[in-house]
């Protein structure tokens, strides 16, 4: 949907136009679900978070003033829902990176050719990466997913999370360093194999 079309659809949705609301949901539900899933790592929780996000959007849509991109506004809402869900799960253990200096070794990744063995290695690496991401504290996971998986700019992530650009960069650096450290044994194992 073009920027002009989006503005028009948003304005119609603000007036309660059911077709415009459906269009916004159809356009953004896959994005919100993917982001939620990347944070929650659970289909049911991601579906719940997606629903909660759109319930909030419908309640707050009239507050959206077009000063930021609609997608940025949506990411702000879904990030808050993901963080609230994570905080409600006190029993889960996450790694705190706040006191860590982040002195993790760099990982050298050799180029993988497109062959079946490499595909198995990539699938194995993805599994390890997913497990490592799941260990991140929610505040770091949100930053990592927004920046490195969703591909948003540091400035957009700053706006979404209401953190300064240096704070976003710091959390992203710590998250990446933690993930490198978590994945280092996997790469060492593959290089030795």
C-alpha positions as CSV (number, residue, x, y, z in Angstrom):
1,X,0.0,0.0,0.0
2,X,1.4,3.4,-0.9
3,X,1.9,6.1,1.7
4,X,-1.0,8.1,0.3
5,X,-3.3,5.1,0.3
6,X,-2.2,4.3,3.8
7,X,-3.1,7.8,5.1
8,X,-6.5,7.6,3.4
9,X,-7.2,4.1,4.9
10,X,-6.1,5.2,8.3
11,X,-8.4,8.2,8.2
12,X,-11.3,6.0,7.1
13,X,-10.5,3.5,9.9
14,X,-10.5,6.4,12.4
15,X,-14.0,7.1,11.4
16,X,-15.0,3.4,12.0
17,X,-15.0,2.2,8.4
18,X,-14.9,-1.6,8.8
19,X,-13.4,-2.1,5.3
20,X,-10.5,0.2,6.1
21,X,-9.9,-1.4,9.5
22,X,-9.9,-4.8,7.7
23,X,-7.4,-3.5,5.2
24,X,-5.1,-2.3,7.9
25,X,-5.3,-5.6,9.7
26,X,-4.7,-7.6,6.5
27,X,-1.7,-5.3,5.6
28,X,0.0,-5.4,9.0
29,X,-1.1,-8.6,10.8
30,X,1.7,-10.7,9.1
31,X,4.3,-8.2,10.1
32,X,3.0,-8.0,13.7
33,X,2.7,-11.8,14.0
34,X,6.2,-12.3,12.7
35,X,7.7,-9.8,15.1
36,X,5.7,-11.2,18.0
37,X,6.8,-14.7,17.1
38,X,10.4,-13.7,17.0
39,X,10.1,-12.3,20.5
40,X,7.8,-14.9,22.1
41,X,9.1,-17.9,20.2
42,X,5.7,-19.5,20.6
43,X,2.9,-19.5,18.1
44,X,0.0,-19.2,20.7
45,X,1.7,-16.3,22.4
46,X,2.5,-14.6,19.1
47,X,-1.2,-15.0,18.0
48,X,-2.3,-13.6,21.4
49,X,0.1,-10.7,21.2
50,X,-1.0,-10.0,17.6
51,X,-4.6,-9.9,18.8
52,X,-3.8,-7.7,21.7
53,X,-1.9,-5.3,19.5
54,X,-4.8,-4.9,17.1
55,X,-7.2,-4.4,20.0
56,X,-5.0,-1.6,21.3
57,X,-4.7,-0.2,17.8
58,X,-8.4,0.0,17.5
59,X,-8.7,1.7,20.8
60,X,-5.9,4.2,20.1
61,X,-6.2,4.7,16.4
62,X,-7.7,8.2,16.8
63,X,-4.5,9.2,18.7
64,X,-2.3,8.4,15.7
65,X,-1.4,11.7,14.2
66,X,0.7,10.7,11.1
67,X,3.9,12.4,12.6
68,X,5.6,9.0,12.5
69,X,5.2,6.1,10.1
70,X,2.2,3.9,10.9
71,X,4.4,0.9,11.0
72,X,6.6,2.6,13.7
73,X,3.6,3.3,15.8
74,X,2.5,-0.4,15.4
75,X,5.9,-1.7,16.4
76,X,5.7,0.5,19.5
77,X,2.5,-1.1,20.5
78,X,3.5,-4.6,19.8
79,X,6.8,-4.1,21.5
80,X,5.0,-3.0,24.6
81,X,2.7,-6.0,24.5
82,X,5.6,-8.4,24.0
83,X,7.5,-6.8,27.0
84,X,4.4,-7.0,29.2
85,X,3.9,-10.7,28.3
86,X,7.6,-11.4,29.0
87,X,7.4,-9.6,32.4
88,X,4.3,-11.6,33.3
89,X,6.3,-14.8,32.9
90,X,8.5,-14.4,35.9
91,X,9.4,-18.1,35.9
92,X,11.5,-17.9,32.7
93,X,15.2,-17.3,33.1
94,X,16.8,-14.8,30.9
95,X,20.4,-13.7,30.8
96,X,21.0,-10.2,32.0
97,X,23.6,-8.3,29.9
98,X,23.6,-5.1,31.9
99,X,26.6,-5.9,34.1
100,X,28.5,-7.7,31.3
101,X,31.4,-6.0,29.6
102,X,30.6,-7.9,26.4
103,X,34.1,-9.2,26.0
104,X,33.1,-12.1,23.8
105,X,35.2,-13.6,21.0
106,X,34.4,-12.9,17.4
107,X,33.2,-15.8,15.3
108,X,34.7,-16.5,12.0
109,X,32.1,-18.0,9.7
110,X,33.3,-19.9,6.6
111,X,31.3,-19.6,3.4
112,X,28.8,-22.5,3.0
113,X,28.2,-23.9,-0.4
114,X,24.7,-24.7,-1.5
115,X,24.7,-28.4,-0.9
116,X,22.6,-30.8,1.3
117,X,25.2,-31.0,4.0
118,X,25.4,-27.2,4.2
119,X,21.6,-27.0,4.4
120,X,21.6,-29.3,7.4
121,X,24.3,-27.2,9.0
122,X,22.3,-24.0,8.4
123,X,19.1,-25.6,9.8
124,X,21.2,-26.7,12.9
125,X,22.6,-23.2,13.2
126,X,19.1,-21.7,13.0
127,X,18.0,-24.0,15.8
128,X,20.9,-22.9,17.9
129,X,20.4,-19.3,17.0
130,X,16.7,-19.5,18.0
131,X,17.6,-21.1,21.3
132,X,20.2,-18.4,22.0
133,X,17.8,-15.5,21.1
134,X,15.3,-17.1,23.4
135,X,17.8,-16.7,26.3
136,X,18.1,-12.9,25.8
137,X,16.2,-10.8,28.3
138,X,13.1,-9.3,26.7
139,X,14.6,-5.8,26.6
140,X,17.5,-7.0,24.5
141,X,15.4,-9.4,22.4
142,X,13.1,-6.6,21.3
143,X,16.1,-4.4,20.2
144,X,17.8,-7.3,18.5
145,X,14.7,-8.4,16.6
146,X,13.7,-4.9,15.6
147,X,17.2,-4.0,14.3
148,X,18.7,-7.3,13.0
149,X,15.6,-9.3,12.0
150,X,13.1,-6.7,11.1
151,X,15.8,-4.5,9.6
152,X,14.7,-1.2,11.1
153,X,17.1,1.6,11.5
154,X,18.7,2.5,14.9
155,X,16.7,5.7,14.9
156,X,13.4,3.8,14.3
157,X,14.2,1.4,17.1
158,X,14.9,4.3,19.3
159,X,11.6,5.8,18.5
160,X,9.7,2.6,19.0
161,X,11.3,1.7,22.3
162,X,11.5,5.2,23.6
163,X,15.3,4.8,24.3
164,X,18.1,7.0,23.2
165,X,20.1,6.0,20.1
166,X,23.2,5.3,22.3
167,X,21.1,3.1,24.6
168,X,19.7,1.2,21.5
169,X,23.3,0.8,20.2
170,X,24.5,-0.4,23.6
171,X,21.8,-3.0,24.0
172,X,22.2,-4.2,20.4
173,X,26.0,-4.5,20.9
174,X,25.5,-6.5,24.1
175,X,22.8,-8.7,22.5
176,X,25.0,-9.5,19.5
177,X,28.0,-10.2,21.7
178,X,26.0,-12.5,23.8
179,X,24.7,-14.4,20.7
180,X,28.2,-14.6,19.3
181,X,29.3,-16.2,22.6
182,X,26.4,-18.6,22.7
183,X,27.0,-19.7,19.1
184,X,30.8,-19.9,19.3
185,X,30.8,-23.5,20.4
186,X,28.5,-24.4,17.5
187,X,30.9,-22.9,15.0
188,X,33.9,-24.5,16.7
189,X,32.2,-27.8,16.5
190,X,31.4,-27.4,12.8
191,X,34.9,-26.3,12.0
192,X,36.3,-29.3,13.8
193,X,33.8,-31.7,12.2
